[in-house]
C-alpha cells in the first residue's frame, strides 16, 4: 500500500465507484494460534500487551533513558535538535536475544516549563518512512507544529529497519534506482512473466540478506517498539501523531496498550480491518488514486489558459499519454522512462501542492523542453540507498503482516479487473507488492484492532473525503473500532496528511493535543483552497513514503 505523509503540502470510494474488484484476501486461511510467524513468538497478537518481552524491554529502556547528544552528520539535523538511540529486541519472545538500536531525535519544548506536556512522538507513514526530521517541523513548517512545540518535545524516530535503525536492504541500491524502466498500459504475458521473476528474485534476496531477522519486521513489533520508546522517554502514557501507515501503528498500539495512551492523533487513516491488510487495501487504493488523478486532470483543464494541455480531462490525459509514449521511445534525459514518469505524477494523488509543478512540467515537455520533467522524475543517485531501504522495509512489513495470495492467477485476475477501471496506478502498484507472493517467511494474522468503551481516552481521527492513498472509508471503520474516537473530516478534499494546511482541522488537532478535548463524535471542515496555477503554495512537510519499486 503506497502511503505518504505530506501535511499542507485516507466521499467513501467504495460507495461512489460501484465496481466489484474480486479479491482472494478474505478467503486466505489465517495461521492457527501458536503457528510460526504469529506476532508474540507463538502467542496470538491480541495477547501481546501482556508479553513479558515487552515488559522487560520497556523496563530496561526506562532505566537506561536516552543519552541525548548532538545529531550525527548522517542525520543532517542542525542544533538544537538532539539525537539518541533506544534498544529494542529483534524478537519480543526472546528479549535477551539479539537487540537493535532505533535512532531517535528531539526538539525540546520551547515554551515555559509550567506549560509543557511531555513528548509528542511522530510517525510519517510508509511502511519505510523515516520520522527523524519531525523535530524541525516547528521551525520549517510552523503553524500548528510551532504552537505544539511550545508545549511538547517533538520526537522523531526511524522505525526498525529504517535509516540507521538496523537498516534493512534487499538488493544493490544502484540496481534498484536505475532508469529508465518500462510500464506498459496493457502488459503482455511476457512482461508479466518478467515481473514475476523479478519479484521472486527480490523476495529471495531479502531472505538471504536478512535471515531470521526478516520475520520480525511487522506492525505489531513496530507498536511494541513504540511502547519501549515511550518508556525510554520517561513517559507514563504516550502522546502520538501518526500519519498514513503511522495510523495503523497507532491503531495497533491502542489495541495492545490501551492503558498507555494519553493523546492519539491518527491522520489519513488506514482501514485496520483484518481482511483489508494488505492485499485488499492495495486494490482499494488503486481506485482512490484514479479519482485523485481525475481531480488533477480537471484542475489542469480548468487552467488551460496557463498550461495549454486541453480544456477537458480527456484532453489532458491524451497529452500525458503522448508524453508516456514519447519517453518509451526516447527516455527523457536518458533516465526517465514510462515507469519514472508515472512514479513522479503519482505525487499529484498525494498533495495538491504538487499540481502546478507537474502541470507545468508536462506542458513544457510538450513544447520540446524536457528539463522540468527530468528534474521532476529522474532517479537521483544520492537517494538510491534511502529509497531502496524504504522499499525493503515496505515489503518486509506488508508481506509479513498478513497472508497474501500465493498464486499468480489470483493476482492477474484481480489486477486486470482493477486496471479496467483504475488504469493509472494499478499495474505499477501490483509490481511493487508482488514480492509478497513469493515471500520466504511465514505471514502473521492481522491483529483485530478494537477497543471497548472506556478502555481508551478520547482519540482524534483526521481524514479527507477524497484521499487516494488511504480512502476515507478507513477513517469510518477505525472510528467504529476504537470506541469513543472522534473524526474530523476535511470535506471535498484529497490532501493526504491533512494536519498542517487547513485552519479548521489544525484548530481541532491543536485543541485536542493541548487540552484533550475532542469535537464530539465528529466535526466537518471545509476544504482548503485549490492551488493557484502560478505555483504559489504553502510551506510543506517533506514527503515520506515507500513507493518507488522498480
LOSEKOL-330528 format. One record per residue (C-alpha): residue number from 1; x negated, y, z. Coordinates in steps of 0.5 Angstrom, whole numbers, plus 500, padded with zeros to 3 digits. Layout:
# LOSEKOL-330528
(rec NUM,(X,Y,Z));
...
# end
This chain:
# LOSEKOL-330528
(rec 1,(500,500,500));
(rec 2,(497,506,498));
(rec 3,(498,511,503));
(rec 4,(494,518,505));
(rec 5,(495,524,510));
(rec 6,(495,531,507));
(rec 7,(498,536,511));
(rec 8,(500,542,508));
(rec 9,(496,540,502));
(rec 10,(514,516,507));
(rec 11,(534,521,500));
(rec 12,(533,514,501));
(rec 13,(530,511,495));
(rec 14,(533,504,496));
(rec 15,(540,508,496));
(rec 16,(538,512,490));
(rec 17,(535,508,485));
(rec 18,(539,502,484));
(rec 19,(534,497,482));
(rec 20,(533,490,485));
(rec 21,(526,488,484));
(rec 22,(525,481,486));
(rec 23,(520,479,492));
(rec 24,(518,473,495));
(rec 25,(515,476,501));
(rec 26,(521,475,505));
(rec 27,(521,467,503));
(rec 28,(514,466,505));
(rec 29,(513,462,512));
(rec 30,(510,465,518));
(rec 31,(505,461,521));
(rec 32,(507,458,528));
(rec 33,(505,461,535));
(rec 34,(498,459,536));
(rec 35,(496,458,529));
(rec 36,(489,461,527));
(rec 37,(490,468,525));
(rec 38,(495,470,529));
(rec 39,(494,476,533));
(rec 40,(491,475,540));
(rec 41,(487,469,539));
(rec 42,(493,464,539));
(rec 43,(498,468,543));
(rec 44,(504,471,539));
(rec 45,(503,478,537));
(rec 46,(508,481,541));
(rec 47,(505,478,548));
(rec 48,(498,481,546));
(rec 49,(500,487,551));
(rec 50,(498,482,557));
(rec 51,(492,479,553));
(rec 52,(486,479,558));
(rec 53,(482,481,553));
(rec 54,(485,488,552));
(rec 55,(485,489,560));
(rec 56,(478,487,560));
(rec 57,(475,492,554));
(rec 58,(480,497,557));
(rec 59,(477,497,564));
(rec 60,(470,497,562));
(rec 61,(471,503,557));
(rec 62,(474,507,563));
(rec 63,(468,505,567));
(rec 64,(463,507,561));
(rec 65,(467,513,559));
(rec 66,(464,517,552));
(rec 67,(457,520,552));
(rec 68,(459,526,548));
(rec 69,(453,529,544));
(rec 70,(451,533,538));
(rec 71,(454,529,532));
(rec 72,(449,525,528));
(rec 73,(448,529,521));
(rec 74,(451,523,517));
(rec 75,(458,525,520));
(rec 76,(457,533,517));
(rec 77,(461,535,523));
(rec 78,(458,542,526));
(rec 79,(458,544,533));
(rec 80,(462,545,538));
(rec 81,(464,538,535));
(rec 82,(461,533,539));
(rec 83,(461,525,538));
(rec 84,(460,519,541));
(rec 85,(462,511,541));
(rec 86,(466,506,544));
(rec 87,(465,499,545));
(rec 88,(471,494,543));
(rec 89,(471,486,542));
(rec 90,(471,484,535));
(rec 91,(476,478,537));
(rec 92,(480,480,543));
(rec 93,(481,473,545));
(rec 94,(473,473,546));
(rec 95,(472,480,550));
(rec 96,(465,478,552));
(rec 97,(463,475,545));
(rec 98,(461,480,539));
(rec 99,(462,487,540));
(rec 100,(462,493,535));
(rec 101,(462,501,537));
(rec 102,(467,505,534));
(rec 103,(465,512,532));
(rec 104,(469,518,536));
(rec 105,(469,526,535));
(rec 106,(472,531,539));
(rec 107,(473,539,539));
(rec 108,(474,541,547));
(rec 109,(481,544,548));
(rec 110,(480,552,547));
(rec 111,(485,554,552));
(rec 112,(485,556,559));
(rec 113,(484,550,564));
(rec 114,(491,550,567));
(rec 115,(494,549,560));
(rec 116,(490,543,558));
(rec 117,(494,537,557));
(rec 118,(488,532,555));
(rec 119,(486,529,549));
(rec 120,(490,528,542));
(rec 121,(488,522,538));
(rec 122,(489,522,531));
(rec 123,(489,517,525));
(rec 124,(490,519,518));
(rec 125,(492,513,515));
(rec 126,(489,508,510));
(rec 127,(488,503,512));
(rec 128,(481,505,511));
(rec 129,(482,512,513));
(rec 130,(477,516,517));
(rec 131,(479,521,522));
(rec 132,(472,523,524));
(rec 133,(474,530,521));
(rec 134,(480,532,525));
(rec 135,(477,536,531));
(rec 136,(475,541,525));
(rec 137,(483,542,523));
(rec 138,(484,547,529));
(rec 139,(479,552,525));
(rec 140,(479,550,518));
(rec 141,(487,549,517));
(rec 142,(489,553,523));
(rec 143,(497,554,525));
(rec 144,(500,548,529));
(rec 145,(493,545,529));
(rec 146,(490,551,532));
(rec 147,(495,552,537));
(rec 148,(495,545,539));
(rec 149,(487,545,540));
(rec 150,(488,550,546));
(rec 151,(492,545,550));
(rec 152,(489,539,547));
(rec 153,(482,536,546));
(rec 154,(482,534,539));
(rec 155,(480,527,538));
(rec 156,(478,524,531));
(rec 157,(475,517,530));
(rec 158,(473,512,525));
(rec 159,(477,505,526));
(rec 160,(474,498,526));
(rec 161,(470,497,519));
(rec 162,(471,505,517));
(rec 163,(465,509,516));
(rec 164,(460,508,521));
(rec 165,(464,504,526));
(rec 166,(461,497,524));
(rec 167,(462,498,516));
(rec 168,(466,493,512));
(rec 169,(463,492,505));
(rec 170,(465,487,500));
(rec 171,(461,489,493));
(rec 172,(456,493,491));
(rec 173,(459,500,491));
(rec 174,(455,502,485));
(rec 175,(459,497,481));
(rec 176,(466,499,485));
(rec 177,(465,506,483));
(rec 178,(463,505,476));
(rec 179,(467,508,470));
(rec 180,(471,508,465));
(rec 181,(476,503,466));
(rec 182,(482,501,462));
(rec 183,(489,501,465));
(rec 184,(494,499,459));
(rec 185,(501,501,460));
(rec 186,(503,494,458));
(rec 187,(497,489,460));
(rec 188,(496,483,456));
(rec 189,(496,476,458));
(rec 190,(488,476,457));
(rec 191,(488,483,461));
(rec 192,(492,480,467));
(rec 193,(487,474,467));
(rec 194,(481,478,467));
(rec 195,(484,482,473));
(rec 196,(486,475,477));
(rec 197,(479,473,476));
(rec 198,(476,480,479));
(rec 199,(481,479,485));
(rec 200,(479,472,486));
(rec 201,(471,474,486));
(rec 202,(473,480,490));
(rec 203,(476,476,496));
(rec 204,(470,471,495));
(rec 205,(465,477,496));
(rec 206,(469,480,502));
(rec 207,(469,473,505));
(rec 208,(461,472,504));
(rec 209,(459,479,507));
(rec 210,(464,479,513));
(rec 211,(464,471,515));
(rec 212,(469,470,521));
(rec 213,(469,477,523));
(rec 214,(474,479,517));
(rec 215,(480,476,520));
(rec 216,(479,481,526));
(rec 217,(481,487,522));
(rec 218,(488,487,523));
(rec 219,(493,493,525));
(rec 220,(494,489,532));
(rec 221,(487,490,533));
(rec 222,(487,497,531));
(rec 223,(492,498,536));
(rec 224,(488,495,541));
(rec 225,(482,499,540));
(rec 226,(487,505,541));
(rec 227,(488,503,548));
(rec 228,(481,502,549));
(rec 229,(479,509,546));
(rec 230,(485,511,551));
(rec 231,(481,508,557));
(rec 232,(474,511,555));
(rec 233,(477,518,554));
(rec 234,(480,517,561));
(rec 235,(487,518,559));
(rec 236,(492,514,563));
(rec 237,(497,515,558));
(rec 238,(496,516,550));
(rec 239,(497,522,546));
(rec 240,(497,520,539));
(rec 241,(499,523,532));
(rec 242,(499,518,526));
(rec 243,(500,520,519));
(rec 244,(502,515,514));
(rec 245,(499,508,515));
(rec 246,(497,511,522));
(rec 247,(504,511,524));
(rec 248,(504,503,523));
(rec 249,(498,503,528));
(rec 250,(503,508,532));
(rec 251,(509,503,532));
(rec 252,(505,497,534));
(rec 253,(502,501,539));
(rec 254,(508,503,542));
(rec 255,(511,496,542));
(rec 256,(505,493,545));
(rec 257,(503,498,550));
(rec 258,(510,502,551));
(rec 259,(508,504,558));
(rec 260,(501,507,556));
(rec 261,(505,512,551));
(rec 262,(505,519,553));
(rec 263,(507,523,547));
(rec 264,(507,520,540));
(rec 265,(508,523,533));
(rec 266,(509,519,527));
(rec 267,(509,523,521));
(rec 268,(510,520,514));
(rec 269,(513,513,517));
(rec 270,(511,506,514));
(rec 271,(517,501,515));
(rec 272,(515,497,520));
(rec 273,(520,491,518));
(rec 274,(516,484,518));
(rec 275,(519,483,512));
(rec 276,(516,489,509));
(rec 277,(509,488,511));
(rec 278,(506,489,506));
(rec 279,(508,486,499));
(rec 280,(515,488,499));
(rec 281,(512,495,501));
(rec 282,(508,496,495));
(rec 283,(514,494,491));
(rec 284,(518,500,494));
(rec 285,(512,504,494));
(rec 286,(512,504,486));
(rec 287,(519,506,486));
(rec 288,(517,512,490));
(rec 289,(511,514,486));
(rec 290,(515,514,480));
(rec 291,(520,519,483));
(rec 292,(515,524,485));
(rec 293,(511,523,478));
(rec 294,(518,525,475));
(rec 295,(518,531,480));
(rec 296,(511,534,478));
(rec 297,(513,533,470));
(rec 298,(520,537,472));
(rec 299,(516,542,475));
(rec 300,(511,543,470));
(rec 301,(516,543,464));
(rec 302,(519,549,468));
(rec 303,(513,553,468));
(rec 304,(512,551,460));
(rec 305,(510,559,459));
(rec 306,(504,558,463));
(rec 307,(502,551,461));
(rec 308,(505,549,454));
(rec 309,(506,542,456));
(rec 310,(513,542,454));
(rec 311,(520,544,456));
(rec 312,(522,537,459));
(rec 313,(520,532,463));
(rec 314,(520,527,457));
(rec 315,(515,532,453));
(rec 316,(510,533,459));
(rec 317,(510,525,459));
(rec 318,(508,525,452));
(rec 319,(502,530,453));
(rec 320,(500,525,459));
(rec 321,(501,519,454));
(rec 322,(497,522,449));
(rec 323,(491,524,454));
(rec 324,(491,517,456));
(rec 325,(491,514,449));
(rec 326,(485,519,448));
(rec 327,(481,517,454));
(rec 328,(482,510,452));
(rec 329,(479,511,445));
(rec 330,(473,516,448));
(rec 331,(472,517,455));
(rec 332,(472,524,458));
(rec 333,(465,526,460));
(rec 334,(463,519,458));
(rec 335,(466,516,465));
(rec 336,(474,518,465));
(rec 337,(478,512,462));
(rec 338,(485,511,463));
(rec 339,(484,508,470));
(rec 340,(481,514,472));
(rec 341,(486,519,469));
(rec 342,(492,515,473));
(rec 343,(488,515,479));
(rec 344,(487,522,479));
(rec 345,(494,524,477));
(rec 346,(497,520,483));
(rec 347,(495,525,487));
(rec 348,(501,529,485));
(rec 349,(505,524,488));
(rec 350,(502,526,495));
(rec 351,(501,533,495));
(rec 352,(505,539,492));
(rec 353,(498,543,492));
(rec 354,(495,538,487));
(rec 355,(501,540,482));
(rec 356,(498,547,479));
(rec 357,(491,544,478));
(rec 358,(493,538,475));
(rec 359,(498,541,470));
(rec 360,(492,546,468));
(rec 361,(487,540,467));
(rec 362,(492,537,462));
(rec 363,(493,543,459));
(rec 364,(486,545,458));
(rec 365,(485,537,455));
(rec 366,(490,538,450));
(rec 367,(486,544,447));
(rec 368,(480,541,447));
(rec 369,(477,543,454));
(rec 370,(475,536,458));
(rec 371,(471,540,463));
(rec 372,(477,541,468));
(rec 373,(480,534,467));
(rec 374,(473,531,468));
(rec 375,(472,535,474));
(rec 376,(478,532,477));
(rec 377,(478,525,475));
(rec 378,(470,523,474));
(rec 379,(467,518,479));
(rec 380,(463,522,484));
(rec 381,(457,517,485));
(rec 382,(456,521,492));
(rec 383,(463,518,494));
(rec 384,(461,511,492));
(rec 385,(459,508,499));
(rec 386,(465,511,503));
(rec 387,(470,509,497));
(rec 388,(468,502,497));
(rec 389,(468,502,504));
(rec 390,(475,504,505));
(rec 391,(478,500,499));
(rec 392,(474,494,503));
(rec 393,(478,496,510));
(rec 394,(484,497,506));
(rec 395,(484,490,503));
(rec 396,(482,487,510));
(rec 397,(488,490,514));
(rec 398,(493,489,509));
(rec 399,(491,482,507));
(rec 400,(490,480,514));
(rec 401,(496,483,517));
(rec 402,(502,478,513));
(rec 403,(503,473,509));
(rec 404,(502,474,501));
(rec 405,(505,470,495));
(rec 406,(499,466,493));
(rec 407,(502,464,486));
(rec 408,(501,469,480));
(rec 409,(508,467,477));
(rec 410,(511,471,483));
(rec 411,(506,477,482));
(rec 412,(507,477,475));
(rec 413,(515,477,475));
(rec 414,(516,482,481));
(rec 415,(511,487,478));
(rec 416,(514,486,471));
(rec 417,(520,488,474));
(rec 418,(518,494,478));
(rec 419,(514,496,472));
(rec 420,(520,496,467));
(rec 421,(523,502,472));
(rec 422,(517,505,475));
(rec 423,(511,504,470));
(rec 424,(507,510,472));
(rec 425,(504,506,478));
(rec 426,(506,499,478));
(rec 427,(500,495,475));
(rec 428,(495,499,478));
(rec 429,(498,498,485));
(rec 430,(498,491,483));
(rec 431,(491,490,481));
(rec 432,(489,494,488));
(rec 433,(493,489,492));
(rec 434,(492,482,488));
(rec 435,(485,480,492));
(rec 436,(491,478,498));
(rec 437,(493,473,493));
(rec 438,(486,469,494));
(rec 439,(484,472,501));
(rec 440,(480,467,505));
(rec 441,(482,468,512));
(rec 442,(489,466,515));
(rec 443,(494,471,515));
(rec 444,(498,474,521));
(rec 445,(505,474,523));
(rec 446,(507,481,523));
(rec 447,(509,484,529));
(rec 448,(516,485,531));
(rec 449,(516,493,532));
(rec 450,(522,494,537));
(rec 451,(523,497,544));
(rec 452,(529,497,548));
(rec 453,(532,504,551));
(rec 454,(527,506,557));
(rec 455,(521,503,555));
(rec 456,(518,509,552));
(rec 457,(518,516,553));
(rec 458,(521,520,547));
(rec 459,(518,519,540));
(rec 460,(518,524,535));
(rec 461,(518,522,528));
(rec 462,(517,526,522));
(rec 463,(518,525,514));
(rec 464,(520,528,508));
(rec 465,(526,525,504));
(rec 466,(522,525,497));
(rec 467,(516,522,500));
(rec 468,(513,517,495));
(rec 469,(507,513,499));
(rec 470,(512,512,505));
(rec 471,(519,512,503));
(rec 472,(524,516,507));
(rec 473,(527,509,509));
(rec 474,(521,507,513));
(rec 475,(523,513,518));
(rec 476,(530,511,519));
(rec 477,(528,504,520));
(rec 478,(523,506,525));
(rec 479,(528,510,529));
(rec 480,(532,504,529));
(rec 481,(527,500,532));
(rec 482,(524,505,537));
(rec 483,(529,506,542));
(rec 484,(530,514,544));
(rec 485,(526,516,538));
(rec 486,(528,523,534));
(rec 487,(527,524,527));
(rec 488,(525,531,524));
(rec 489,(527,531,516));
(rec 490,(524,536,511));
(rec 491,(530,535,506));
(rec 492,(529,535,499));
(rec 493,(521,535,499));
(rec 494,(516,530,498));
(rec 495,(510,532,501));
(rec 496,(506,526,504));
(rec 497,(503,528,511));
(rec 498,(509,533,513));
(rec 499,(506,537,519));
(rec 500,(502,543,518));
(rec 501,(505,546,512));
(rec 502,(513,547,514));
(rec 503,(514,552,519));
(rec 504,(520,549,522));
(rec 505,(517,542,522));
(rec 506,(511,545,525));
(rec 507,(515,548,531));
(rec 508,(518,541,533));
(rec 509,(512,538,533));
(rec 510,(508,543,537));
(rec 511,(514,544,542));
(rec 512,(514,536,543));
(rec 513,(507,536,544));
(rec 514,(506,542,549));
(rec 515,(513,540,552));
(rec 516,(515,533,551));
(rec 517,(522,536,548));
(rec 518,(525,533,542));
(rec 519,(531,536,538));
(rec 520,(536,530,540));
(rec 521,(537,524,535));
(rec 522,(535,528,529));
(rec 523,(533,535,526));
(rec 524,(533,537,519));
(rec 525,(528,543,516));
(rec 526,(529,546,509));
(rec 527,(523,544,504));
(rec 528,(517,548,504));
(rec 529,(517,553,497));
(rec 530,(514,550,491));
(rec 531,(507,551,489));
(rec 532,(506,557,484));
(rec 533,(503,556,477));
(rec 534,(498,560,479));
(rec 535,(495,555,483));
(rec 536,(495,559,490));
(rec 537,(496,554,495));
(rec 538,(495,554,503));
(rec 539,(489,551,506));
(rec 540,(490,544,506));
(rec 541,(487,538,510));
(rec 542,(483,533,506));
(rec 543,(486,527,503));
(rec 544,(484,521,507));
(rec 545,(486,514,503));
(rec 546,(484,508,500));
(rec 547,(487,508,493));
(rec 548,(481,507,488));
(rec 549,(481,500,487));
(rec 550,(478,498,480));
# end
